[in-house]
């Protein structure tokens, strides 16, 4: 089991969740905009880094 690939998958899923949360908050106007921007930025960072880990990790099976 490749730890980097698993961690990349977890980061990607967390990034997707963060982006959905930020998008849903913008649509509903439920929270302050600063909190939603921070959640969106963190979601983008997690998503991009997770995709990068999954993409750049070689299979050693």
C-alpha distance (Angstrom), angle and dihedral (degrees) to the residues before:
residue distance angle dihedral
X1 . . .
X2 3.75 . .
X3 3.80 111.4 .
X4 3.81 95.1 -163.2
X5 3.80 92.4 53.0
X6 3.82 91.4 47.7
X7 3.81 92.1 48.2
X8 3.81 89.7 47.6
X9 3.80 90.2 52.9
X10 3.80 91.2 50.1
X11 3.82 91.5 49.1
X12 3.79 90.7 48.6
X13 3.80 92.2 51.6
X14 3.81 91.7 47.3
X15 3.80 89.7 49.4
X16 3.80 91.6 51.9
X17 3.80 90.4 49.1
X18 3.82 91.0 49.6
X19 3.80 92.4 49.3
X20 3.80 92.4 48.0
X21 3.81 90.3 48.6
X22 3.81 92.0 50.5
X23 3.80 92.6 46.0
X24 3.80 92.8 47.9
X25 3.82 90.5 49.1
X26 3.80 92.0 50.7
X27 3.79 91.2 50.8
X28 3.82 94.7 46.3
X29 3.84 95.7 37.9
X30 3.79 86.0 -139.1
X31 3.81 102.0 141.8
X32 3.75 136.9 30.5
X33 3.78 113.6 -75.2
X34 3.81 93.6 -122.4
X35 3.82 91.5 60.6
X36 3.79 91.1 48.8
X37 3.80 92.9 49.1
X38 3.81 90.6 51.2
X39 3.81 91.3 48.3
X40 3.80 90.2 48.8
X41 3.80 93.9 49.2
X42 3.80 92.4 48.0
X43 3.80 89.2 47.2
X44 3.80 91.3 52.4
X45 3.81 91.6 48.5
X46 3.81 92.5 49.5
X47 3.80 92.6 44.9
X48 3.80 95.5 49.2
X49 3.80 94.6 43.9
X50 3.81 91.7 47.0
X51 3.79 92.6 50.3
X52 3.80 89.4 47.3
X53 3.80 92.2 52.5
X54 3.79 93.5 48.3
X55 3.80 92.8 45.0
X56 3.81 97.7 46.2
X57 3.80 98.6 41.6
X58 3.78 113.2 97.0
X59 3.80 122.1 -138.9
X60 3.79 110.9 -113.0
X61 3.80 97.1 -175.9
